[in-house]
């Protein structure tokens, strides 16, 4: 097996959520390109959201922990 292919497979196996999320976002975005006039921006957005979801899957953190990174703490 070529070293480049081996390296790509190693990265994919270390970060399956990011890879799957990015591919899924790309596929959804590509399908929407057929119907959307702002296709490039939409595709980029879908890939970014897919990557972020995949990164969450790879982090093994709860949804609450991830949301705390983006939202300010609530005062009670």
N, CA, C and O atoms as a printed pandas DataFrame, in Angstrom:
     atom_number atom_name residue_name chain_id  residue_number  x_coord  y_coord  z_coord
0              1         N          UNK        A               1    0.847   -1.176    0.000
1              2        CA          UNK        A               1    0.000    0.000    0.000
2              3         C          UNK        A               1    0.892    1.238    0.000
3              4         O          UNK        A               1    1.925    1.275    0.669
4              5         N          UNK        A               2    0.479    2.242   -0.756
5              6        CA          UNK        A               2    1.258    3.476   -0.853
6              7         C          UNK        A               2    1.247    4.215    0.479
7              8         O          UNK        A               2    0.251    4.170    1.202
8              9         N          UNK        A               3    2.346    4.898    0.814
9             10        CA          UNK        A               3    2.421    5.607    2.100
10            11         C          UNK        A               3    1.357    6.696    2.258
11            12         O          UNK        A               3    0.877    6.930    3.367
12            13         N          UNK        A               4    0.984    7.360    1.168
13            14        CA          UNK        A               4   -0.036    8.410    1.247
14            15         C          UNK        A               4   -1.384    7.824    1.640
15            16         O          UNK        A               4   -2.094    8.383    2.476
16            17         N          UNK        A               5   -1.728    6.702    1.036
17            18        CA          UNK        A               5   -3.001    6.048    1.332
18            19         C          UNK        A               5   -3.000    5.552    2.772
19            20         O          UNK        A               5   -4.005    5.670    3.473
20            21         N          UNK        A               6   -1.877    4.999    3.210
21            22        CA          UNK        A               6   -1.766    4.512    4.578
22            23         C          UNK        A               6   -1.963    5.656    5.581
23            24         O          UNK        A               6   -2.626    5.477    6.603
24            25         N          UNK        A               7   -1.397    6.818    5.293
25            26        CA          UNK        A               7   -1.530    7.979    6.178
26            27         C          UNK        A               7   -2.973    8.478    6.218
27            28         O          UNK        A               7   -3.477    8.827    7.286
28            29         N          UNK        A               8   -3.639    8.516    5.070
29            30        CA          UNK        A               8   -5.042    8.938    5.023
30            31         C          UNK        A               8   -5.912    7.981    5.827
31            32         O          UNK        A               8   -6.789    8.422    6.569
32            33         N          UNK        A               9   -5.683    6.687    5.690
33            34        CA          UNK        A               9   -6.455    5.703    6.454
34            35         C          UNK        A               9   -6.190    5.833    7.949
35            36         O          UNK        A               9   -7.110    5.694    8.754
36            37         N          UNK        A              10   -4.946    6.097    8.327
37            38        CA          UNK        A              10   -4.616    6.249    9.742
38            39         C          UNK        A              10   -5.369    7.439   10.340
39            40         O          UNK        A              10   -5.936    7.345   11.429
40            41         N          UNK        A              11   -5.366    8.544    9.621
41            42        CA          UNK        A              11   -6.071    9.739   10.101
42            43         C          UNK        A              11   -7.568    9.470   10.183
43            44         O          UNK        A              11   -8.215    9.859   11.156
44            45         N          UNK        A              12   -8.122    8.813    9.177
45            46        CA          UNK        A              12   -9.557    8.513    9.164
46            47         C          UNK        A              12   -9.939    7.610   10.329
47            48         O          UNK        A              12  -11.009    7.778   10.913
48            49         N          UNK        A              13   -9.085    6.662   10.673
49            50        CA          UNK        A              13   -9.391    5.760   11.779
50            51         C          UNK        A              13   -9.224    6.439   13.135
51            52         O          UNK        A              13   -9.885    6.050   14.097
52            53         N          UNK        A              14   -8.363    7.434   13.231
53            54        CA          UNK        A              14   -8.179    8.154   14.489
54            55         C          UNK        A              14   -9.299    9.159   14.733
55            56         O          UNK        A              14   -9.593    9.477   15.885
56            57         N          UNK        A              15   -9.930    9.664   13.678
57            58        CA          UNK        A              15  -10.962   10.692   13.792
58            59         C          UNK        A              15  -12.192   10.318   12.969
59            60         O          UNK        A              15  -12.544   11.039   12.035
60            61         N          UNK        A              16  -12.851    9.207   13.294
61            62        CA          UNK        A              16  -13.975    8.758   12.449
62            63         C          UNK        A              16  -15.152    9.724   12.436
63            64         O          UNK        A              16  -15.810    9.878   11.407
64            65         N          UNK        A              17  -15.425   10.370   13.552
65            66        CA          UNK        A              17  -16.557   11.298   13.596
66            67         C          UNK        A              17  -16.351   12.494   12.686
67            68         O          UNK        A              17  -17.269   12.904   11.976
68            69         N          UNK        A              18  -15.153   13.054   12.704
69            70        CA          UNK        A              18  -14.857   14.211   11.860
70            71         C          UNK        A              18  -14.936   13.831   10.385
71            72         O          UNK        A              18  -15.486   14.576    9.573
72            73         N          UNK        A              19  -14.383   12.669   10.044
73            74        CA          UNK        A              19  -14.389   12.230    8.649
74            75         C          UNK        A              19  -15.815   11.968    8.192
75            76         O          UNK        A              19  -16.232   12.445    7.137
76            77         N          UNK        A              20  -16.566   11.207    8.990
77            78        CA          UNK        A              20  -17.946   10.902    8.614
78            79         C          UNK        A              20  -18.791   12.169    8.541
79            80         O          UNK        A              20  -19.558   12.354    7.597
80            81         N          UNK        A              21  -18.649   13.038    9.537
81            82        CA          UNK        A              21  -19.416   14.277    9.546
82            83         C          UNK        A              21  -19.121   15.154    8.349
83            84         O          UNK        A              21  -20.035   15.730    7.758
84            85         N          UNK        A              22  -17.850   15.261    7.984
85            86        CA          UNK        A              22  -17.481   16.080    6.825
86            87         C          UNK        A              22  -18.003   15.473    5.532
87            88         O          UNK        A              22  -18.501   16.192    4.665
88            89         N          UNK        A              23  -17.896   14.167    5.398
89            90        CA          UNK        A              23  -18.407   13.500    4.181
90            91         C          UNK        A              23  -19.919   13.641    4.103
91            92         O          UNK        A              23  -20.463   13.930    3.037
92            93         N          UNK        A              24  -20.598   13.439    5.225
93            94        CA          UNK        A              24  -22.052   13.573    5.240
94            95         C          UNK        A              24  -22.470   14.998    4.878
95            96         O          UNK        A              24  -23.386   15.198    4.081
96            97         N          UNK        A              25  -21.800   15.979    5.464
97            98        CA          UNK        A              25  -22.096   17.375    5.137
98            99         C          UNK        A              25  -21.844   17.674    3.674
99           100         O          UNK        A              25  -22.611   18.405    3.046
100          101         N          UNK        A              26  -20.777   17.115    3.125
101          102        CA          UNK        A              26  -20.473   17.320    1.714
102          103         C          UNK        A              26  -21.559   16.722    0.824
103          104         O          UNK        A              26  -21.978   17.347   -0.150
104          105         N          UNK        A              27  -22.010   15.532    1.150
105          106        CA          UNK        A              27  -23.040   14.879    0.335
106          107         C          UNK        A              27  -24.348   15.661    0.394
107          108         O          UNK        A              27  -24.976   15.900   -0.637
108          109         N          UNK        A              28  -24.759   16.059    1.596
109          110        CA          UNK        A              28  -25.992   16.839    1.728
110          111         C          UNK        A              28  -25.857   18.160    0.977
111          112         O          UNK        A              28  -26.779   18.582    0.279
112          113         N          UNK        A              29  -24.723   18.799    1.122
113          114        CA          UNK        A              29  -24.491   20.056    0.417
114          115         C          UNK        A              29  -24.499   19.881   -1.090
115          116         O          UNK        A              29  -25.058   20.704   -1.815
116          117         N          UNK        A              30  -23.878   18.811   -1.559
117          118        CA          UNK        A              30  -23.818   18.565   -3.001
118          119         C          UNK        A              30  -25.213   18.339   -3.578
119          120         O          UNK        A              30  -25.527   18.822   -4.666
120          121         N          UNK        A              31  -26.040   17.608   -2.849
121          122        CA          UNK        A              31  -27.421   17.401   -3.301
122          123         C          UNK        A              31  -28.154   18.744   -3.360
123          124         O          UNK        A              31  -28.924   18.991   -4.288
124          125         N          UNK        A              32  -27.916   19.600   -2.381
125          126        CA          UNK        A              32  -28.600   20.888   -2.356
126          127         C          UNK        A              32  -28.083   21.844   -3.432
127          128         O          UNK        A              32  -28.789   22.776   -3.817
128          129         N          UNK        A              33  -26.866   21.624   -3.918
129          130        CA          UNK        A              33  -26.340   22.466   -4.992
130          131         C          UNK        A              33  -27.258   22.424   -6.209
131          132         O          UNK        A              33  -27.423   23.422   -6.910
132          133         N          UNK        A              34  -27.839   21.285   -6.446
133          134        CA          UNK        A              34  -28.716   21.141   -7.603
134          135         C          UNK        A              34  -29.941   22.047   -7.518
135          136         O          UNK        A              34  -30.574   22.332   -8.535
136          137         N          UNK        A              35  -30.278   22.502   -6.310
137          138        CA          UNK        A              35  -31.504   23.262   -6.120
138          139         C          UNK        A              35  -31.278   24.661   -5.557
139          140         O          UNK        A              35  -32.247   25.392   -5.352
140          141         N          UNK        A              36  -30.039   25.057   -5.302
141          142        CA          UNK        A              36  -29.792   26.301   -4.580
142          143         C          UNK        A              36  -28.954   27.284   -5.396
143          144         O          UNK        A              36  -27.941   26.886   -5.972
144          145         N          UNK        A              37  -29.350   28.557   -5.460
145          146        CA          UNK        A              37  -28.550   29.543   -6.195
146          147         C          UNK        A              37  -27.281   29.969   -5.450
147          148         O          UNK        A              37  -26.342   30.456   -6.079
148          149         N          UNK        A              38  -27.237   29.800   -4.154
149          150        CA          UNK        A              38  -26.036   30.148   -3.396
150          151         C          UNK        A              38  -25.321   28.866   -2.975
151          152         O          UNK        A              38  -24.981   28.666   -1.809
152          153         N          UNK        A              39  -25.109   28.014   -3.966
153          154        CA          UNK        A              39  -24.624   26.668   -3.731
154          155         C          UNK        A              39  -23.276   26.618   -3.023
155          156         O          UNK        A              39  -23.101   25.818   -2.104
156          157         N          UNK        A              40  -22.345   27.428   -3.417
157          158        CA          UNK        A              40  -21.015   27.364   -2.816
158          159         C          UNK        A              40  -21.023   27.639   -1.330
159          160         O          UNK        A              40  -20.375   26.929   -0.561
160          161         N          UNK        A              41  -21.755   28.671   -0.915
161          162        CA          UNK        A              41  -21.843   28.990    0.510
162          163         C          UNK        A              41  -22.573   27.904    1.281
163          164         O          UNK        A              41  -22.194   27.559    2.401
164          165         N          UNK        A              42  -23.607   27.378    0.681
165          166        CA          UNK        A              42  -24.365   26.325    1.350
166          167         C          UNK        A              42  -23.510   25.077    1.524
167          168         O          UNK        A              42  -23.520   24.456    2.587
168          169         N          UNK        A              43  -22.776   24.713    0.487
169          170        CA          UNK        A              43  -21.905   23.543    0.575
170          171         C          UNK        A              43  -20.855   23.734    1.659
171          172         O          UNK        A              43  -20.602   22.821    2.444
172          173         N          UNK        A              44  -20.248   24.899    1.709
173          174        CA          UNK        A              44  -19.246   25.176    2.736
174          175         C          UNK        A              44  -19.870   25.101    4.128
175          176         O          UNK        A              44  -19.257   24.570    5.055
176          177         N          UNK        A              45  -21.065   25.619    4.276
177          178        CA          UNK        A              45  -21.750   25.554    5.569
178          179         C          UNK        A              45  -22.068   24.132    5.983
179          180         O          UNK        A              45  -21.899   23.771    7.147
180          181         N          UNK        A              46  -22.529   23.317    5.034
181          182        CA          UNK        A              46  -22.837   21.917    5.343
182          183         C          UNK        A              46  -21.586   21.151    5.754
183          184         O          UNK        A              46  -21.627   20.362    6.699
184          185         N          UNK        A              47  -20.491   21.370    5.065
185          186        CA          UNK        A              47  -19.242   20.694    5.412
186          187         C          UNK        A              47  -18.780   21.137    6.799
187          188         O          UNK        A              47  -18.327   20.311    7.592
188          189         N          UNK        A              48  -18.890   22.425    7.099
189          190        CA          UNK        A              48  -18.469   22.927    8.408
190          191         C          UNK        A              48  -19.323   22.340    9.530
191          192         O          UNK        A              48  -18.792   21.915   10.556
192          193         N          UNK        A              49  -20.636   22.315    9.339
193          194        CA          UNK        A              49  -21.516   21.746   10.360
194          195         C          UNK        A              49  -21.242   20.251   10.519
195          196         O          UNK        A              49  -21.201   19.747   11.641
196          197         N          UNK        A              50  -21.056   19.548    9.421
197          198        CA          UNK        A              50  -20.725   18.124    9.500
198          199         C          UNK        A              50  -19.432   17.886   10.254
199          200         O          UNK        A              50  -19.334   16.953   11.052
200          201         N          UNK        A              51  -18.441   18.726   10.004
201          202        CA          UNK        A              51  -17.165   18.605   10.709
202          203         C          UNK        A              51  -17.342   18.854   12.200
203          204         O          UNK        A              51  -16.792   18.120   13.021
204          205         N          UNK        A              52  -18.107   19.887   12.559
205          206        CA          UNK        A              52  -18.318   20.204   13.972
206          207         C          UNK        A              52  -19.058   19.082   14.689
207          208         O          UNK        A              52  -18.732   18.755   15.830
208          209         N          UNK        A              53  -20.042   18.494   14.037
209          210        CA          UNK        A              53  -20.753   17.359   14.633
210          211         C          UNK        A              53  -19.799   16.181   14.804
211          212         O          UNK        A              53  -19.803   15.515   15.839
212          213         N          UNK        A              54  -18.988   15.931   13.789
213          214        CA          UNK        A              54  -18.008   14.850   13.885
214          215         C          UNK        A              54  -16.981   15.101   14.974
215          216         O          UNK        A              54  -16.578   14.170   15.672
216          217         N          UNK        A              55  -16.555   16.346   15.126
217          218        CA          UNK        A              55  -15.601   16.679   16.185
218          219         C          UNK        A              55  -16.218   16.424   17.548
219          220         O          UNK        A              55  -15.533   15.972   18.466
220          221         N          UNK        A              56  -17.505   16.709   17.688
221          222        CA          UNK        A              56  -18.196   16.426   18.944
222          223         C          UNK        A              56  -18.212   14.927   19.221
223          224         O          UNK        A              56  -17.975   14.497   20.350
224          225         N          UNK        A              57  -18.492   14.136   18.193
225          226        CA          UNK        A              57  -18.512   12.678   18.358
226          227         C          UNK        A              57  -17.141   12.183   18.790
227          228         O          UNK        A              57  -17.046   11.319   19.661
228          229         N          UNK        A              58  -16.083   12.713   18.198
229          230        CA          UNK        A              58  -14.725   12.291   18.539
230          231         C          UNK        A              58  -14.308   12.720   19.942
231          232         O          UNK        A              58  -13.450   12.077   20.548
232          233         N          UNK        A              59  -14.894   13.786   20.467
233          234        CA          UNK        A              59  -14.452   14.307   21.767
234          235         C          UNK        A              59  -14.976   13.486   22.934
235          236         O          UNK        A              59  -14.443   13.588   24.039
236          237         N          UNK        A              60  -16.000   12.678   22.720
237          238        CA          UNK        A              60  -16.594   11.840   23.764
238          239         C          UNK        A              60  -17.067   12.681   24.953
239          240         O          UNK        A              60  -16.961   12.257   26.104
240          241         N          UNK        A              61  -17.589   13.877   24.660
241          242        CA          UNK        A              61  -18.126   14.747   25.697
242          243         C          UNK        A              61  -19.641   14.784   25.576
243          244         O          UNK        A              61  -20.198   14.492   24.517
244          245         N          UNK        A              62  -20.293   15.142   26.654
245          246        CA          UNK        A              62  -21.747   15.227   26.626
246          247         C          UNK        A              62  -22.181   16.471   25.858
247          248         O          UNK        A              62  -21.398   17.402   25.664
248          249         N          UNK        A              63  -23.424   16.472   25.431
249          250        CA          UNK        A              63  -23.985   17.626   24.720
250          251         C          UNK        A              63  -23.907   18.864   25.617
251          252         O          UNK        A              63  -23.607   19.959   25.140
252          253         N          UNK        A              64  -24.172   18.694   26.888
253          254        CA          UNK        A              64  -24.140   19.822   27.831
254          255         C          UNK        A              64  -22.750   20.452   27.866
255          256         O          UNK        A              64  -22.631   21.677   27.847
256          257         N          UNK        A              65  -21.698   19.636   27.916
257          258        CA          UNK        A              65  -20.336   20.166   27.953
258          259         C          UNK        A              65  -20.007   20.941   26.682
259          260         O          UNK        A              65  -19.352   21.982   26.733
260          261         N          UNK        A              66  -20.460   20.431   25.550
261          262        CA          UNK        A              66  -20.199   21.112   24.277
262          263         C          UNK        A              66  -20.949   22.439   24.223
263          264         O          UNK        A              66  -20.387   23.448   23.795
264          265         N          UNK        A              67  -22.208   22.451   24.650
265          266        CA          UNK        A              67  -22.998   23.680   24.626
266          267         C          UNK        A              67  -22.431   24.726   25.580
267          268         O          UNK        A              67  -22.519   25.923   25.308
268          269         N          UNK        A              68  -21.849   24.285   26.698
269          270        CA          UNK        A              68  -21.246   25.229   27.637
270          271         C          UNK        A              68  -20.072   25.978   27.003
271          272         O          UNK        A              68  -19.761   27.096   27.413
272          273         N          UNK        A              69  -19.422   25.374   26.010
273          274        CA          UNK        A              69  -18.341   26.051   25.304
274          275         C          UNK        A              69  -18.853   27.237   24.485
275          276         O          UNK        A              69  -18.132   28.217   24.299
276          277         N          UNK        A              70  -20.096   27.154   23.994
277          278        CA          UNK        A              70  -20.639   28.173   23.107
278          279         C          UNK        A              70  -21.571   29.161   23.805
279          280         O          UNK        A              70  -21.670   30.314   23.385
280          281         N          UNK        A              71  -22.246   28.732   24.853
281          282        CA          UNK        A              71  -23.243   29.555   25.514
282          283         C          UNK        A              71  -22.703   30.093   26.833
283          284         O          UNK        A              71  -21.928   29.407   27.499
284          285         N          UNK        A              72  -23.086   31.285   27.220
285          286        CA          UNK        A              72  -22.643   31.815   28.511
286          287         C          UNK        A              72  -23.275   31.042   29.667
287          288         O          UNK        A              72  -24.364   30.488   29.515
288          289         N          UNK        A              73  -22.614   30.998   30.806
289          290        CA          UNK        A              73  -23.191   30.279   31.953
290          291         C          UNK        A              73  -24.467   30.972   32.447
291          292         O          UNK        A              73  -24.594   32.194   32.384
292          293         N          UNK        A              74  -25.389   30.171   32.932
293          294        CA          UNK        A              74  -26.648   30.725   33.452
294          295         C          UNK        A              74  -26.492   30.995   34.939
295          296         O          UNK        A              74  -25.881   30.217   35.671
296          297         N          UNK        A              75  -27.057   32.115   35.368
297          298        CA          UNK        A              75  -27.086   32.424   36.790
298          299         C          UNK        A              75  -28.422   31.999   37.342
299          300         O          UNK        A              75  -29.462   32.235   36.728
300          301         N          UNK        A              76  -28.396   31.372   38.501
301          302        CA          UNK        A              76  -29.657   30.915   39.119
302          303         C          UNK        A              76  -29.926   31.660   40.369
303          304         O          UNK        A              76  -30.937   31.417   41.028
